[in-house]
Amino acid sequence: MITVKGDILKVKTTYETSPNIALVKYWGKFDEEYILPLNSSTGITLSTEDLQTRTTITLTNKYKDIKFLLNGQPHPVSGRLKKILKFFEDKALAALGEELVPLQEGESQDTKRKTLKEFLNGDLSQLKLKIKSVNSFPTASGLASSASGLAALSVCLFDVYHMKEEYEFQRSVIARLGSGSASRSIYGGLVEWTGVPHQYLQKKFESKNNEIQLSEQEYEQLSKLCIAKQTHNETFFEDLDVFVVAYSFESKEVPSTSGMLQSTQTSELLKYRALNTAHVHIAGVKKAIEEKNYNELARLVRLDSNQFHAVCLDTTPPIFYLNDFSKNMINFIHQLDSALEYHVAYTFDAGPHAVLLVHKNHTTQVLRAIYEAFSINDMSSLSQRAQQTLKQAMQSELPESIQKIIQTNKPKITTTPSYIIHTKVGKGPTKI
C-alpha cells in the first residue's frame, strides 16, 4: 500500500510465513551461486498459527540507506540478500515509479495525481528499504528459520514492488537465491523442490574436484527447472498433528551452508543418495500420503532423516547435528511403535530438534508420554496449544503398554527438551 505524509512516501507490506520441514532432505548444492540442489526434496510447511516469521518491508524515501532488523536487532545485509534486492530494483522499480501516489489530506478530487517518480522529482534512487523480521522460534538453531525468513522476504518484495511473476513458480526461485529450503516455504501443504537432473550430477561427480563447466544459459535453464511447487495441499494432512520438540536455543556449531559444502566435497554417501535414493523416498512419501498409509509414511520419513545424518557422519571431518537428546528421542519413538496403531514419524534437520508427525488418534498420548519420559515437569516448556493438549491428556490414564515403555525408558533418558510446540501442516504465507 502506498501512503504519503508530507514529503515522506512509503510503500509497505507485511507477511507471515512458517518453516517448511523437509521429510526428504535437501543436502548439497550443484552450484553455489544459483543455489541448485543436488537432489530433489519434499517437505511440509507448518502453520503460521503456531510458528511464524513476520516480515514487514517498507520502501521509503525516509532513510538514506537500507535498514535490516532481525528480532529487533540491526543485522548485516548478506551478499545473497543484496543479490535478491538488486533483482527487484532492476526488474520492478521503474514500473513502480509509474504508479500514482494517493491524494494527500486537503487535496481536492480534481487535483492531478502525481506518479511515484514525479513525487520524488524523477529520482527513484531515493527509495530505500526497511526490512523488519521477527521469528517466534529460535534463529540459526536448526529449525529452518532462514527458510521461513527468506520466503517471507520473497513474497514481501514481490508485493511491495507490485511485481507479478514473469514465469510460474518464480517466487520460489527468488527465495531459493537466499536460502535453498526457503523455496519450499513459499507454499503450503507438501512442497517438492526439484533437483538438478541426474545426467548433470553424473558429470559433476565424475569430474575432477566435482567441478563442471556450463554456460550461463545452461545455468539459467537449470535455475528455472529447479523450482518448488505444492504437490498436496494442507487438507491431505487433516489426520496428522505436528510436534516440534526443541532441545536448545543455541546456534549450531556447523552452519548448513558450510556443512553442505563439506559433505559435497568429501562424502561418497552423499553422491549415492543424490543419484539413487532421494527421488525414491519422495515418490514413496507422496504415495503414502495419498493412500493415508501412515506407518509407511513414518518408515520413509525416519529412513530419510537417518540417511541424511549418515551423510553428515560420512563427511570429513564428520558433522554431528544430532546429540544425546536426539538419540534419546529416536529410541523412544521406536519403542512406542509397539503401543500405537499409527507409528510416529520423526525427522531431524541440521540441528538436534525433533519434528514429529503424529496421527490425531494418538496426539494426547504421545505428548504425555514424551512429557513424562523426558522428565519435563514444567508446563511453561510447552506452547499454549501444547499445554491445552497435555491438560486433555491428563484427564485419562495412559494405556498400560505406553506406561511400561515410559517406565523402561525414563531412567535411560538423561536429556530434557527446552520447548515443545504443537502445530499442524499449514496453508503457506499469509498477508497481514
ABEGO torsion letter per residue (X at the ends): XBBBBEABBBBBBBBBBBBBBBABBBBEBABAAAGBBABBBBBBBBBAAABBBBBBBBBBAABABBBBBBGGBBBBBBAAAAAAAAAAAAAAAAAAAABBBBBBBGBBAABBBBBAAAAAGGBAAABBBBBBBBBABBBGAGAGAAAAAAAAAAAAAAAAAGBBBABBGAAAAAAAAABAAAAAAABBEBBBBBBBBAAAAAAAAABBGGBBBBBAAAAAAAAAABBBBBABBAAAAAABBBBBBBABABBBABBAAAAAAAAAAABAAAAAAAAAAAAAAAAAAAAAAAAGBAAAAAAAAAAAAAAAAAAAAABOBBBBABBAAAAAAAAAAAAAAAABABBBBBBBBBEABBBBBBBAAAAAAAAAAAAAAAGAGBAAABBAAAAAAAAAAAABBBBAAAAAAAAAAAAABABBBABBBBBBBBAEBBBX
